Structure formats: C-alpha cells, structure tokens
Amino acid sequence: MRVTALRNGEAIEYSARILVGADGENSKVRKTLGVQTRVKESPNQYLFMLIGPVDSIRQEARQYFARGKMVGLYPTLKSTYVFYYLPKRQLNDLRSRGVESFRKELGEIEPEVSDCLDNLHSWEDVSHAAPMRVDAENWVVDGAALMGDAVHALDPAWAQGANLSLQDAVALADTVERCFESDDFSASALRPYQLERWKQTKFVQDQSERTAQITTTENRFYYWLGKRLIRNTGADPGLMKIALSASSGLTNHISMRDRIRFFI
Ligand SMILES: Cc1cc2nc3c(=O)[nH]c(=O)nc-3n(C[C@H](O)[C@H](O)[C@H](O)COP(=O)(O)OP(=O)(O)OC[C@H]3O[C@@H](n4cnc5c(N)ncnc54)[C@H](O)[C@@H]3O)c2cc1C
C-alpha cells in the first residue's frame, strides 16, 4: 500500500504492508478503497459545551427528557459537560434567538446551573454535531483494514462509539500480528478481525438507533414509549443490569423476552 500524505503543503510518500484507516465517519481511506457503504443521516442535532462546576452535580449526572428535547449534565474534574439535543431543523431557529436566550433556557431546565453559564459568551463556545450511521460492507481488503466510525459510526444514544473503536483496535492488532507471522496481508487473512467484531457492532448500532428513536423524538407515540422504557428500567434492578451490561459493551444480545419486559 502506498499513501501520499501532505505535511505543510509538502507531499510525503509512505508505503507499508498494511494500511489501517481509522479516519472517522467521512473516511477518505474508505472512499479511496471503494468499499460499499450505506450512510444514514440522523434527524437529530447535538450541541456540546463546558460550563462551570455545579456543586449539586459533582457526584452524579442528570439527564432530562421532554418531547423533542433532551439535556444531559455530566460532572468533569473542573467543569460540567452539557449536551443538548434538538431536531436538526430547529437549529437555525435556536441560533437566531441568540446565545443569551439559550442560556436562559438552560437555566430554566436546570435552575442550579444558572450561575455557571458565564463562559457561554457566543455560539463559538458551543460545538455541534449531527450523528450519522455508517454501515460498510467490508472492513478489510487486500493490504488494508478499516476500523471505528470509518466502518460503523452510530447514534450516540448508547455512548458506545469510542468503546467500539477501542475494541476494534484490540481485535485488529491480534489479527495483524498473525498476518505478520504468516506474511499474508490478504483480505482473507484480515477477515477474522471483521468477523470477531461484527455481531457486537451491529447489535450496538441497531439498539442505539432504537433507543434514539424513542428518546430523542417529537413523535407522541415514541415519546410515550420512551418514557415507559425509562420508568420501567428505573423501577426494576434486573432491567437496569441488562441495560447497563448491554450499553457498556459487555454483551452482544438481549433476548426477545427481556426486550418486551422493558415496555410492559
Ligand atoms: C453527538 C455525538 C456524541 C457522542 N457521544 C459519545 C459518547 O458519549 N461516548 C462514546 O463512546 N462515543 C460517543 N460518540 C461517538 C464517538 O465520538 C466516535 O464513535 C469515536 O470518536 C470514533 O472514533 P474513531 O477513532 O473511529 O473516529 P474519530 O474520533 O472521528 O477520529 C478520526 C480521526 O481521523 C482524523 N482524520 C480524518 N481525516 C483525516 C485526514 N484526511 N488526514 C488526517 N487525519 C484525518 C480526524 O481528524 C480524527 O482525529 C459520539 C458521537 C457523536 C456524533
């Protein structure tokens, strides 16, 4: 494999026995290799920001849901990480109302953060991202492998994207080690990596998408289902354990019986 990289406008040629593309959801490596891929854009938009530390949110996170809106507040060592979900088509409206009006809204949702919003001076202090689902048919070709969001970007509802990428790295490192031993970097020698990661990845992608469908929604029926899911899970330690182990990457399936229990 030969790669030409640009550094300060200067072209540098690299060559290697194997090329690993870990360049995110819009992966140029994936596109250059011509891997068949399905890309689905989410109707959701997320805003992210860091605000000052909030005394009452030092020990636990808080997350609020309403129809078509969700806010999460998570303590970090010296600040509070805030994410704010809204439907993508409402983003321009929100921005045109100004950052002062947004600060006011955050303060109304969680009055305890009102005094910690001083560092939100302008929209420059707020970043945003729209999730995308990527399903690549092949994660490996002769002499190259793709990993992480480049082949399986997913909705952030389960907060598993980075974890999946790290697990890919571990599995791929094992496979590549065997490729060096056998001096074979063909697609078939690299395939065990994809097979090892496939089931869990598809499980997490599908379930994250379903969770997003009922938690970040304007639809009344899905919103009602989402509230049921949250209420039932919170009331049953058995369901909490299933949800926790699935959303922490410790399992790759939930039985149909358990899926139904979340809703009835
Ligand atoms: C709204 C949102 C919230 C999320 N929340 C969570 C969460 O709570 N927990 C979690 O685990 N995951 C979360 N994720 C997912 C997580 O961010 C990704 O799954 C993870 O970052 C994927 O890692 P990656 O290394 O595959 O890709 P990336 O993190 O995208 O890294 C790709 C890297 O390649 C570089 N690159 C790309 N093209 C080039 C190029 N041509 N030349 C040089 N460098 C290049 C990029 O600059 C980037 O540094 C979230 C995602 C979104 C959209």
Ligand as a Chemical Component Dictionary entry (heavy atoms), coordinates in Angstrom:
data_LIG
# 
_chem_comp.id                   LIG 
_chem_comp.type                 NON-POLYMER 
_chem_comp.pdbx_formal_charge   0 
_chem_comp.three_letter_code    LIG 
# 
loop_
_chem_comp_atom.comp_id 
_chem_comp_atom.atom_id 
_chem_comp_atom.alt_atom_id 
_chem_comp_atom.type_symbol 
_chem_comp_atom.charge 
_chem_comp_atom.model_Cartn_x 
_chem_comp_atom.model_Cartn_y 
_chem_comp_atom.model_Cartn_z 
_chem_comp_atom.pdbx_ordinal 
LIG C1  C1  C 0 -23.080 13.784 19.050 1  
LIG C2  C2  C 0 -22.143 12.649 19.366 2  
LIG C3  C3  C 0 -21.958 12.243 20.696 3  
LIG C4  C4  C 0 -21.135 11.155 21.005 4  
LIG N1  N1  N 0 -21.005 10.747 22.298 5  
LIG C5  C5  C 0 -20.254 9.666  22.578 6  
LIG C6  C6  C 0 -20.094 9.183  23.906 7  
LIG O1  O1  O 0 -20.661 9.744  24.852 8  
LIG N2  N2  N 0 -19.323 8.082  24.121 9  
LIG C7  C7  C 0 -18.694 7.435  23.100 10 
LIG O2  O2  O 0 -18.009 6.420  23.328 11 
LIG N3  N3  N 0 -18.801 7.873  21.838 12 
LIG C8  C8  C 0 -19.555 8.959  21.555 13 
LIG N4  N4  N 0 -19.668 9.397  20.264 14 
LIG C9  C9  C 0 -19.013 8.633  19.207 15 
LIG C10 C10 C 0 -17.503 8.820  19.187 16 
LIG O3  O3  O 0 -17.180 10.184 19.162 17 
LIG C11 C11 C 0 -16.966 8.115  17.963 18 
LIG O4  O4  O 0 -17.574 6.845  17.800 19 
LIG C12 C12 C 0 -15.463 7.914  18.082 20 
LIG O5  O5  O 0 -14.832 9.167  18.228 21 
LIG C13 C13 C 0 -14.951 7.209  16.843 22 
LIG O6  O6  O 0 -13.561 7.128  16.898 23 
LIG P1  P1  P 0 -12.713 6.986  15.581 24 
LIG O7  O7  O 0 -11.295 6.981  16.038 25 
LIG O8  O8  O 0 -13.211 5.845  14.766 26 
LIG O9  O9  O 0 -13.029 8.278  14.716 27 
LIG P2  P2  P 0 -12.758 9.836  15.084 28 
LIG O10 O10 O 0 -12.846 10.081 16.544 29 
LIG O11 O11 O 0 -13.662 10.607 14.164 30 
LIG O12 O12 O 0 -11.247 10.048 14.664 31 
LIG C14 C14 C 0 -10.867 10.128 13.302 32 
LIG C15 C15 C 0 -9.611  10.984 13.257 33 
LIG O13 O13 O 0 -9.094  10.953 11.910 34 
LIG C16 C16 C 0 -8.672  12.271 11.591 35 
LIG N5  N5  N 0 -8.718  12.427 10.119 36 
LIG C17 C17 C 0 -9.804  12.283 9.313  37 
LIG N6  N6  N 0 -9.438  12.502 8.029  38 
LIG C18 C18 C 0 -8.129  12.795 8.035  39 
LIG C19 C19 C 0 -7.179  13.114 7.027  40 
LIG N7  N7  N 0 -7.530  13.170 5.733  41 
LIG N8  N8  N 0 -5.914  13.351 7.389  42 
LIG C20 C20 C 0 -5.542  13.289 8.692  43 
LIG N9  N9  N 0 -6.391  12.980 9.706  44 
LIG C21 C21 C 0 -7.657  12.746 9.369  45 
LIG C22 C22 C 0 -9.681  13.183 12.279 46 
LIG O14 O14 O 0 -9.155  14.463 12.454 47 
LIG C23 C23 C 0 -9.878  12.440 13.608 48 
LIG O15 O15 O 0 -8.941  12.849 14.567 49 
LIG C24 C24 C 0 -20.458 10.483 19.951 50 
LIG C25 C25 C 0 -20.613 10.912 18.617 51 
LIG C26 C26 C 0 -21.465 11.988 18.335 52 
LIG C27 C27 C 0 -21.629 12.429 16.884 53 
# 
loop_
_chem_comp_bond.comp_id 
_chem_comp_bond.atom_id_1 
_chem_comp_bond.atom_id_2 
_chem_comp_bond.value_order 
_chem_comp_bond.pdbx_ordinal 
LIG C1  C2  SING 1  
LIG C2  C3  SING 2  
LIG C2  C26 DOUB 3  
LIG C3  C4  DOUB 4  
LIG C4  N1  SING 5  
LIG C4  C24 SING 6  
LIG N1  C5  DOUB 7  
LIG C5  C6  SING 8  
LIG C5  C8  SING 9  
LIG C6  O1  DOUB 10 
LIG C6  N2  SING 11 
LIG N2  C7  SING 12 
LIG C7  O2  DOUB 13 
LIG C7  N3  SING 14 
LIG N3  C8  DOUB 15 
LIG C8  N4  SING 16 
LIG N4  C9  SING 17 
LIG N4  C24 SING 18 
LIG C9  C10 SING 19 
LIG C10 O3  SING 20 
LIG C10 C11 SING 21 
LIG C11 O4  SING 22 
LIG C11 C12 SING 23 
LIG C12 O5  SING 24 
LIG C12 C13 SING 25 
LIG C13 O6  SING 26 
LIG O6  P1  SING 27 
LIG P1  O7  DOUB 28 
LIG P1  O8  SING 29 
LIG P1  O9  SING 30 
LIG O9  P2  SING 31 
LIG P2  O10 DOUB 32 
LIG P2  O11 SING 33 
LIG P2  O12 SING 34 
LIG O12 C14 SING 35 
LIG C14 C15 SING 36 
LIG C15 O13 SING 37 
LIG C15 C23 SING 38 
LIG O13 C16 SING 39 
LIG C16 N5  SING 40 
LIG C16 C22 SING 41 
LIG N5  C17 SING 42 
LIG N5  C21 SING 43 
LIG C17 N6  DOUB 44 
LIG N6  C18 SING 45 
LIG C18 C19 SING 46 
LIG C18 C21 DOUB 47 
LIG C19 N7  SING 48 
LIG C19 N8  DOUB 49 
LIG N8  C20 SING 50 
LIG C20 N9  DOUB 51 
LIG N9  C21 SING 52 
LIG C22 O14 SING 53 
LIG C22 C23 SING 54 
LIG C23 O15 SING 55 
LIG C24 C25 DOUB 56 
LIG C25 C26 SING 57 
LIG C26 C27 SING 58 
# 
